[in-house]
Amino acid sequence: MMEYSTSLDNSSGAASRFDVVIECLLVGLLAFMPLALGVVHAWSEEVVIAISGAMVVCFLLKLAFHRDEHLIWTWAYVPIGLFLVIVCLQLVSLPGWLVKIISPNTAILRTELLGDLPNADIVLKSMPLSFYPNATKHALRLVLAVAGVFIVVLNVFRRPDQIKRLLMSIAVIGGIIAVITLAQNLFGNGKIYWFVYSRHCKGYSGPFVNHSNYGQFMNLSIGAALGLLMVGLHEAFCGKKATLPIVFNYLTSKPARRLWLLAAIMGLGVATIFASLTRGGMISMLIAMAFAALLVTSQRSLRSHGWIMVVVALIALICVLYIGFDAVYERLASMRYFDEAEAGRLQILKDIGVVWTKFPIFGTGLGTHPVVYPMFDRSTIVPLAIHAENEYAQVVEETGSLGLSLLMVLGVIVWAGYVRGIRCANRPICSAAYGLGFGLLAILIHSFSDFGQHLPANAVLSAIFCPLLLILARHRDNSRISNSEYQANNFMSHHSRFVVRAVVLLSVAGIWLWAFVGADNARVAEAHWQKADSVAARLTERNWQGTEAEYQEIISHAQTALDHEPENIKYRHWLNVYRWRSIARITEPDTTEPIIPETSMPHVYDIVDGLLKARIVCPTYGPTYCVVGQIEKFILDDDSGAENIRKGFLLAPCDPIACFVAGFLDLSEGKTEACIEKFTRAVNLDSSLFSSIVNIYVRHLSRPHLAISAAGDDIGRLSHVAGVLDEMLYADLAEQCREKIKGLLQAECSGPDASAWAFASLAAIHSRQHENEEAVECYQRALALDYGQVYWRLEMAKLLVETERIPEAMREAKICLRLRPQFKQAEQLVADLSVHPTVFDEEVESP
């Protein structure tokens, strides 16, 4: 069959019905994704997969029913296809001997982690290259959706009018998102859309949860607007000398309104990037804009268009000044501390370099970073790094050198198309390449410090820009080959061609059906998991002391989630944790050890079996080893539990529970110094573990000085330690804690920004030490900062009574009643003071 090159179709014929449907689907997808928070939930991912699949099927139906249509060839298919092959290979369960040859460290690590299982010989007989196939399947579904958009755009959007409509759609959608972002910045309440709460953002980045992800989306939207603007200017002034009067007359004419709209969209987009405070987005935008401006001014025919950059900059500056220039300035000024701010990210890159040396060719599996990276994590970032904060590093980690090389080849092909596109000075539509190149360059730079391309809202836009550049690179006047030429160069008959296309259609439809079913299962599972998670939050607040009905509810939802996604390690792990919590609610009052009735022991063994199966699903998930190790070691008296606890800590050194359990194991084995190191790390990761660790230091180790040291200069922690020391009759050490607290509070209260709480806390200490005058003074300063605190005021009134300042005490008590009527303690104090001689004499003397 003859190969056909990507080319720009200048024919003015009407689009087929399939093209119209595809265009509508694509515009709908582009509008949906940013409004759906950038597509971060399973339900929105299902919508993306469904729409992209429908587009691909429509395109294949077009090929099947329009025999004169053909698939456009480009060398970009090769790296995309090979990348998909690598990901599919990561999912295939290969013979163990073959894995030892092509990825020896994968086989070694799996053997180390799973070699102790009862059926280890069967489990290790064959294995996938991915350490977490469920995550790889999830990532593969999204990659298929993005690749499908790439192919459809390349083959369908070949006429200038189609390209213009597509760019206008992207620009307008970006403008709408920019307006939403500005509204949330000016009139927002810290929530997305004013009602969607997210702990990761304050609504400054529009509907996006992450401001850096928003920066990438908006830079791509600006690129679309810039590309269409350049096309409009080229069409308006092509063959004309762009003198000032001619330019002014055109800009004040009706046809120029669309260009002003595009300029406004660009200005708003630039302003919101600054307002979202994404440093990576700002810097990448400025670099890409400077690059585009240099290219435009270097072209003699386009030099007169440079004014548009000034207009965009002015619009953006006005918006930034109105929103708040100080915040933007401070954010950019923080680049002075780049070395400190980026220390954690640089360490992540070094750690990923270690991962790459162990899995250099095929990587650890697409999407496996969250479950593989923790065992190599030596960064200063305390929470688990879900993403590598660097797209290139994460690609080489998850897909090895092969995956990164293929994407680099794809990049070379696309940028070669960009260079050819901007050389077509005689074709107005080719001017769009300047905007497309701006958007791609911005996200390529930004990807060195962000994971924005993991978001479908950004990845799909990138997948649109790339084929558009390849189309613009082919500028032949007539790309359609005549039917006679087509038939002469094609050795297949119409019937054979139809059969081949029908087979391809059915095969691709089957692939998309697999992806859709997987996405639908993920959606249902996530919905049930959110319900289980809400119950878990309530139980956590009560230290897991819940009712039988609550545990039935949480286990039911978790089980349903697991039924829909059996290979999801999080669901499988936490289901068994919930089952364990349900039978371990009763504890020894002194040791807090769970009391397990004999009748519940079969359930314990079932839980252990479920956790062992979870290890097979994802052998590098550390928390599972920790939980099963605890049960085996401390409940079943199985010595293998200690080894599992150690594995869990090595696999998840940034998991607070893993650190705590490993420290407790060291304590039980008499390794005191080792346990202190792990307990310290556990507290740094999760401050809620502090009280448990203090109890261990004071009650089990009888080393109260460790508890004081662990508290550091944290006043709240020191207060807790002082209370525990009092209970254990360490009176002298408790007093030392309180003196340390007093010194810290005095230092804080001497500063200009001392809080009301600090003064009140210092007053309470003075009161306890019978330093009443100092206590009253501190309460007065606290109330000057927070007038409505009736309890502080009541305590001050009591101190005034003790210092014989009765009238002042009466006045403060009455203020308490004004602030809170029927406040019993204040009423009693007023009643007691009313009969005091001093108050009585004042009332008699008063007129």
GICOR-V822254 format. One record per backbone hydrogen bond with DSSP energy under -0.5 kcal/mol. CO is the residue of the C=O (numbers start at 1). NH is the residue of the N-H. E is the energy in kcal/mol with one decimal. If there is no record, write none. Layout:
CO;NH;E + CO;NH;E
//
This chain:
4;73;-2.3 + 7;9;-0.5 + 8;10;-0.6 + 9;160;-0.6 + 16;20;-2.0 + 17;21;-2.4 + 18;22;-2.7 + 19;23;-2.7 + 20;24;-2.3 + 21;25;-2.6 + 22;26;-2.5 + 23;27;-2.4 + 24;28;-2.4 + 25;29;-2.3 + 26;30;-2.5 + 27;31;-2.1 + 28;32;-2.2 + 29;33;-2.2 + 30;34;-0.8 + 31;35;-1.0 + 32;36;-1.8 + 33;38;-1.6 + 34;37;-0.8 + 36;39;-2.0 + 36;40;-0.6 + 37;209;-0.6 + 38;457;-1.5 + 39;456;-0.6 + 41;45;-2.0 + 42;46;-2.1 + 43;47;-1.5 + 44;48;-2.1 + 45;49;-2.5 + 46;50;-2.5 + 47;51;-2.6 + 48;52;-2.6 + 49;53;-2.3 + 50;54;-2.2 + 51;55;-2.2 + 52;56;-2.1 + 53;57;-2.6 + 54;58;-2.5 + 55;59;-2.2 + 56;60;-2.4 + 57;61;-2.5 + 58;62;-2.0 + 59;63;-1.9 + 60;64;-2.1 + 61;65;-2.4 + 62;66;-2.2 + 65;67;-0.7 + 66;69;-2.0 + 73;6;-0.9 + 74;77;-1.7 + 75;78;-1.0 + 75;79;-0.7 + 76;80;-1.6 + 77;81;-3.2 + 78;82;-2.7 + 79;83;-2.2 + 80;84;-2.1 + 81;85;-2.0 + 82;86;-2.3 + 83;87;-2.1 + 84;88;-2.5 + 85;89;-2.5 + 86;90;-1.9 + 87;91;-0.8 + 88;91;-0.9 + 88;92;-1.0 + 90;130;-2.2 + 92;94;-1.0 + 94;127;-2.9 + 95;98;-0.6 + 95;99;-2.0 + 96;100;-2.0 + 97;101;-0.7 + 98;101;-0.6 + 98;102;-2.4 + 99;103;-2.7 + 103;106;-1.1 + 103;107;-1.4 + 104;108;-2.4 + 105;109;-2.6 + 106;110;-2.2 + 107;111;-2.1 + 108;112;-2.4 + 109;113;-2.1 + 110;114;-2.6 + 111;115;-1.5 + 114;117;-1.6 + 117;120;-1.6 + 119;122;-0.7 + 119;123;-2.4 + 120;124;-2.7 + 122;125;-0.8 + 122;126;-0.6 + 125;96;-2.9 + 127;94;-2.2 + 132;135;-0.8 + 132;136;-1.6 + 133;137;-2.7 + 134;138;-2.0 + 135;139;-2.4 + 136;140;-2.4 + 137;141;-2.2 + 138;142;-1.5 + 139;143;-2.3 + 140;144;-2.6 + 141;145;-1.8 + 142;146;-2.2 + 143;147;-2.9 + 144;148;-2.6 + 145;149;-1.9 + 146;150;-2.1 + 147;151;-2.3 + 148;152;-2.4 + 149;153;-2.6 + 150;154;-2.1 + 151;155;-1.7 + 152;156;-2.2 + 153;157;-1.4 + 156;158;-1.8 + 158;9;-2.4 + 159;163;-2.3 + 160;164;-2.6 + 161;165;-2.1 + 162;166;-2.5 + 163;167;-2.6 + 164;168;-2.7 + 165;169;-2.3 + 166;170;-2.3 + 167;171;-2.5 + 168;172;-2.9 + 169;173;-2.4 + 170;174;-2.4 + 171;175;-2.3 + 172;176;-2.4 + 173;177;-2.3 + 174;178;-2.2 + 175;179;-2.2 + 176;180;-2.3 + 177;181;-2.3 + 178;182;-2.6 + 179;183;-2.5 + 180;184;-2.3 + 181;185;-2.0 + 182;186;-2.4 + 183;187;-3.1 + 184;188;-1.1 + 191;194;-1.4 + 192;195;-1.6 + 192;196;-2.8 + 195;197;-0.8 + 196;192;-2.6 + 198;201;-1.0 + 203;206;-0.8 + 205;208;-1.8 + 210;214;-1.9 + 211;215;-1.9 + 212;216;-1.7 + 213;217;-2.1 + 214;218;-2.8 + 215;219;-2.0 + 216;220;-2.0 + 217;221;-2.2 + 218;222;-2.7 + 219;223;-1.9 + 220;224;-1.9 + 221;225;-2.2 + 222;226;-2.9 + 223;227;-2.6 + 224;228;-2.2 + 225;229;-2.2 + 226;230;-2.5 + 227;231;-1.8 + 228;232;-2.4 + 229;233;-2.4 + 230;234;-2.3 + 231;235;-2.6 + 232;236;-2.1 + 233;237;-2.1 + 234;238;-1.0 + 237;240;-2.2 + 240;242;-0.8 + 241;243;-2.3 + 243;247;-2.6 + 244;248;-2.8 + 245;249;-2.7 + 246;250;-2.1 + 247;251;-2.5 + 248;252;-1.4 + 250;253;-1.8 + 253;256;-0.7 + 254;257;-1.9 + 255;258;-0.6 + 256;260;-2.0 + 257;261;-2.2 + 258;262;-2.3 + 259;263;-2.6 + 260;264;-2.4 + 261;265;-2.5 + 262;266;-2.4 + 263;267;-2.5 + 264;268;-2.9 + 265;269;-2.6 + 266;270;-2.7 + 267;271;-2.4 + 268;272;-2.5 + 269;273;-1.8 + 270;274;-1.8 + 271;275;-2.6 + 272;276;-2.2 + 273;278;-1.1 + 274;277;-1.2 + 277;279;-0.9 + 278;282;-2.4 + 279;283;-2.8 + 280;284;-2.4 + 281;285;-1.9 + 282;286;-2.4 + 283;287;-2.3 + 284;288;-2.5 + 285;289;-2.7 + 286;290;-2.2 + 287;291;-2.3 + 288;292;-2.5 + 289;293;-2.6 + 290;294;-2.2 + 291;295;-2.0 + 292;296;-2.6 + 293;297;-2.5 + 294;298;-1.4 + 295;299;-0.9 + 296;299;-0.9 + 298;300;-0.6 + 299;302;-1.4 + 299;303;-0.8 + 300;303;-0.7 + 302;305;-2.1 + 303;306;-1.5 + 304;307;-0.5 + 305;308;-1.8 + 306;309;-1.2 + 306;310;-0.7 + 307;311;-2.0 + 308;312;-2.4 + 309;313;-2.3 + 310;314;-2.3 + 311;315;-2.3 + 312;316;-2.5 + 313;317;-2.5 + 314;318;-2.4 + 315;319;-2.0 + 316;320;-2.5 + 317;321;-2.7 + 318;322;-1.9 + 319;323;-2.4 + 320;324;-2.9 + 321;325;-0.5 + 324;328;-1.1 + 325;329;-2.7 + 326;330;-2.8 + 327;331;-2.2 + 328;332;-2.3 + 329;333;-2.8 + 330;334;-1.3 + 332;335;-1.6 + 333;336;-2.1 + 334;337;-1.7 + 335;338;-1.5 + 337;341;-2.8 + 338;342;-2.9 + 340;343;-0.9 + 342;346;-2.8 + 343;347;-1.9 + 344;348;-2.0 + 345;349;-2.2 + 346;350;-2.0 + 347;351;-2.6 + 348;352;-2.7 + 349;353;-2.0 + 350;354;-1.4 + 351;355;-1.9 + 352;356;-2.7 + 353;357;-1.8 + 354;358;-1.1 + 355;358;-0.7 + 355;359;-1.9 + 359;363;-0.7 + 360;401;-3.0 + 361;402;-1.5 + 364;131;-2.3 + 365;368;-2.0 + 368;371;-1.3 + 368;372;-1.4 + 369;372;-0.6 + 369;373;-2.2 + 372;375;-1.0 + 373;376;-2.4 + 373;377;-0.7 + 374;377;-0.9 + 380;382;-0.6 + 384;386;-1.1 + 390;394;-2.3 + 391;395;-2.2 + 392;396;-2.1 + 393;397;-1.8 + 394;398;-2.5 + 395;399;-2.9 + 396;400;-0.8 + 397;364;-1.6 + 398;365;-2.2 + 399;403;-1.6 + 400;404;-1.9 + 401;405;-2.4 + 402;406;-2.2 + 403;407;-1.9 + 404;408;-2.1 + 405;409;-2.3 + 406;410;-2.2 + 407;411;-2.2 + 408;412;-2.3 + 409;413;-2.2 + 410;414;-2.3 + 411;415;-2.7 + 412;416;-2.0 + 413;417;-1.6 + 414;418;-1.9 + 415;419;-2.2 + 416;420;-2.0 + 417;421;-2.3 + 418;422;-2.3 + 419;423;-0.7 + 421;424;-1.4 + 423;425;-1.9 + 424;427;-1.6 + 426;428;-0.6 + 427;430;-1.0 + 428;431;-1.9 + 429;432;-1.6 + 430;433;-1.7 + 431;434;-1.5 + 431;435;-0.6 + 432;436;-2.3 + 433;437;-2.9 + 434;438;-1.8 + 435;439;-2.3 + 436;440;-2.3 + 437;441;-2.6 + 438;442;-2.2 + 439;443;-2.0 + 440;444;-2.2 + 441;445;-2.2 + 442;446;-2.5 + 443;447;-1.8 + 445;448;-1.6 + 446;449;-2.1 + 447;391;-2.3 + 450;391;-0.9 + 451;454;-2.1 + 452;455;-1.6 + 454;456;-0.6 + 455;458;-1.4 + 455;459;-2.7 + 456;460;-2.6 + 457;461;-0.6 + 458;462;-2.2 + 459;463;-2.2 + 460;464;-1.1 + 461;464;-0.6 + 461;465;-2.3 + 462;466;-2.1 + 463;467;-0.8 + 464;468;-1.6 + 465;469;-2.0 + 466;470;-1.7 + 467;471;-2.4 + 468;472;-2.6 + 469;473;-1.3 + 470;474;-0.5 + 471;474;-1.3 + 473;475;-0.7 + 474;8;-1.4 + 477;10;-0.5 + 482;486;-2.7 + 483;487;-2.8 + 484;488;-2.3 + 485;489;-1.6 + 487;490;-0.9 + 489;491;-0.5 + 493;497;-2.5 + 494;498;-2.3 + 495;499;-2.3 + 496;500;-2.6 + 497;501;-2.5 + 498;502;-2.4 + 499;503;-2.5 + 500;504;-2.5 + 501;505;-2.5 + 502;506;-2.5 + 503;507;-2.4 + 504;508;-3.0 + 505;509;-2.6 + 506;510;-2.1 + 507;511;-2.1 + 508;512;-2.6 + 509;513;-2.1 + 510;514;-2.1 + 511;515;-2.2 + 512;516;-2.7 + 513;517;-2.7 + 514;518;-2.2 + 515;519;-2.3 + 516;520;-2.7 + 517;521;-2.5 + 518;522;-2.0 + 519;523;-2.1 + 520;524;-2.4 + 521;525;-2.6 + 522;526;-2.6 + 523;527;-2.1 + 524;528;-2.0 + 525;529;-2.4 + 526;530;-2.3 + 527;531;-1.2 + 528;532;-2.2 + 529;533;-2.7 + 530;534;-1.8 + 531;535;-1.6 + 532;536;-2.4 + 533;537;-2.0 + 534;538;-1.5 + 535;539;-2.3 + 536;540;-2.4 + 537;541;-1.5 + 538;542;-0.8 + 539;542;-0.6 + 539;544;-3.7 + 540;543;-1.7 + 542;545;-1.4 + 544;546;-1.4 + 547;551;-1.9 + 548;552;-2.3 + 549;553;-2.2 + 550;554;-2.5 + 551;555;-2.2 + 552;556;-2.1 + 553;557;-2.3 + 554;558;-2.2 + 555;559;-2.5 + 556;560;-2.3 + 557;561;-2.3 + 558;562;-2.1 + 559;563;-2.4 + 560;564;-1.5 + 561;565;-1.6 + 565;568;-1.8 + 567;569;-0.8 + 568;572;-2.3 + 569;573;-2.8 + 570;574;-2.5 + 571;575;-2.1 + 572;576;-1.4 + 573;577;-1.6 + 574;578;-2.9 + 575;579;-2.1 + 576;580;-2.0 + 577;581;-2.8 + 578;582;-2.0 + 579;583;-0.9 + 580;583;-0.7 + 580;584;-0.9 + 581;584;-0.5 + 586;595;-3.3 + 588;592;-2.3 + 593;588;-3.0 + 594;596;-0.7 + 595;597;-0.6 + 597;600;-1.5 + 598;601;-1.3 + 600;603;-0.5 + 600;604;-1.6 + 601;605;-2.1 + 602;606;-1.8 + 603;607;-2.3 + 604;608;-2.4 + 605;609;-2.3 + 606;610;-2.4 + 607;611;-2.3 + 608;612;-2.1 + 609;613;-1.9 + 610;614;-1.6 + 611;615;-1.5 + 612;616;-1.0 + 613;617;-1.6 + 614;618;-1.9 + 618;621;-1.6 + 620;622;-1.1 + 621;624;-0.8 + 621;625;-0.8 + 622;625;-0.7 + 622;626;-1.6 + 623;627;-2.2 + 624;628;-2.3 + 625;629;-2.1 + 626;630;-2.3 + 627;631;-2.1 + 628;632;-2.4 + 629;633;-2.8 + 630;634;-2.7 + 630;635;-0.5 + 631;635;-1.5 + 631;636;-2.3 + 632;638;-3.9 + 637;639;-0.6 + 638;641;-1.9 + 639;642;-1.1 + 639;643;-0.7 + 640;644;-1.7 + 641;645;-2.2 + 642;646;-2.1 + 643;647;-2.3 + 644;648;-2.5 + 645;649;-2.0 + 646;650;-2.1 + 647;651;-2.5 + 648;652;-1.9 + 652;655;-1.9 + 654;656;-0.6 + 655;659;-2.1 + 656;660;-2.6 + 657;661;-3.0 + 658;662;-2.2 + 659;663;-2.3 + 660;664;-2.4 + 661;665;-2.2 + 662;666;-2.2 + 663;667;-2.2 + 664;668;-2.2 + 665;669;-1.4 + 666;671;-3.0 + 667;670;-1.4 + 670;672;-1.4 + 671;675;-2.0 + 672;676;-2.1 + 673;677;-1.7 + 674;678;-1.7 + 675;679;-2.6 + 676;680;-2.3 + 677;681;-1.7 + 678;682;-2.3 + 679;683;-2.3 + 680;684;-1.9 + 681;685;-1.7 + 682;686;-2.3 + 686;689;-1.7 + 687;690;-1.8 + 689;693;-2.1 + 690;694;-2.5 + 691;695;-2.0 + 692;696;-1.6 + 693;697;-2.5 + 694;698;-2.8 + 695;699;-2.8 + 695;700;-0.8 + 696;700;-1.0 + 696;701;-2.6 + 697;703;-3.0 + 703;706;-1.6 + 703;707;-0.7 + 704;708;-1.8 + 705;709;-2.4 + 706;710;-2.5 + 707;711;-1.6 + 708;712;-1.0 + 709;712;-0.6 + 711;714;-1.9 + 713;715;-0.7 + 714;718;-2.5 + 715;719;-2.2 + 716;720;-1.9 + 717;721;-2.6 + 718;722;-2.4 + 719;723;-1.9 + 720;724;-2.1 + 721;725;-2.7 + 722;726;-2.0 + 723;727;-1.9 + 724;728;-1.9 + 725;730;-3.3 + 726;729;-1.5 + 729;731;-0.9 + 730;734;-2.3 + 731;735;-2.3 + 732;736;-1.9 + 733;737;-2.1 + 734;738;-2.0 + 735;739;-2.3 + 736;740;-2.1 + 737;741;-2.5 + 738;742;-2.6 + 739;743;-2.3 + 740;744;-2.2 + 741;745;-2.6 + 742;746;-2.5 + 743;747;-2.1 + 744;748;-2.1 + 745;749;-3.1 + 746;750;-1.2 + 748;751;-1.3 + 751;754;-0.9 + 755;759;-1.6 + 756;760;-2.4 + 757;761;-2.7 + 758;762;-2.3 + 759;763;-2.3 + 760;764;-2.1 + 761;765;-1.7 + 762;766;-2.4 + 763;767;-2.5 + 764;768;-2.2 + 765;769;-1.7 + 766;771;-3.3 + 767;770;-1.6 + 770;772;-1.0 + 771;775;-2.1 + 772;776;-2.8 + 773;777;-2.2 + 774;778;-2.1 + 775;779;-2.4 + 776;780;-2.4 + 777;781;-1.9 + 778;782;-2.3 + 779;783;-2.7 + 780;784;-1.5 + 781;785;-0.9 + 782;785;-0.6 + 782;786;-1.8 + 786;789;-1.2 + 788;790;-1.3 + 789;793;-1.8 + 790;794;-2.5 + 791;795;-2.3 + 792;796;-2.2 + 793;797;-2.2 + 794;798;-2.1 + 795;799;-2.0 + 796;800;-2.4 + 797;801;-1.8 + 798;802;-1.8 + 799;803;-1.7 + 800;805;-3.1 + 801;804;-1.7 + 804;806;-0.9 + 805;809;-2.0 + 806;810;-2.7 + 807;811;-2.3 + 808;812;-2.3 + 809;813;-2.3 + 810;814;-2.3 + 811;815;-1.8 + 812;816;-1.9 + 813;817;-1.6 + 814;818;-1.9 + 815;819;-2.5 + 816;820;-2.6 + 820;823;-0.9 + 822;824;-1.0 + 823;827;-2.7 + 824;828;-2.5 + 825;829;-2.0 + 826;830;-2.6 + 827;831;-2.4 + 828;832;-2.4 + 829;833;-2.5 + 830;834;-1.7 + 831;835;-0.6 + 832;835;-0.7 + 833;836;-1.4 + 836;840;-2.7 + 837;841;-2.9 + 838;842;-1.9 + 839;843;-2.1 + 840;844;-2.0 + 841;845;-2.4 + 842;846;-1.5
//
